[in-house]
Amino acid sequence: ASGRHRREVLRQIDHAAESHAREELSLATDPPSVGHLEWASFILAAYRKLLPEFGSPEQMIESLGAEMEKAHATPMILFTLDRLMKAFQGDVHRARKVFDAVLKQYGAFFTWNMDIEKSRLTITITRCWYFHFFAIHNVPRLTICACRLDGLWFNRMKPERHGLRFDHDRYTTKGYGEENCVFTIEQATDSSSNPSS
């Protein structure tokens, strides 16, 4: 597509996103949810505008999710996440405190619980703002675009560097059709997995 056509498409997406945000202002109940609303409205507008070109909703969601993850994978964000995981010092109790503080920054709508069993931390998100928003618009699977950002940290959690490992087999989210989002982090036990300095 030409540059002019691309700019026009983006203009239409931005306009539609602003309209979606105005329609759902009641969901912006605190500063974090204002940001959620702006971002989710853009994703919804892009999905509806570009879907005819893709044909398949699943392909459209996969493409949007990949673009969202790529856009957020900046050197500064990845550096910050790495230092955050280093702060765990291979201790699931430390990880629990950090994740609890981080999740509180997502706003009051999100609810979660955390359980530690031996050397395993399980984080369960029971209420997700993004899933609620996209479900209202009858496209709950668009939540996957937000879920893709989870990979910015769990795909980079290294036992030899952070002393913890992410259990990909136990990972589930509402976006993928599960009742809750579940993140499981295990303490590395072998001596070669102690966090490096």
Disulfide bonds with the S-S distance in Angstrom:
none
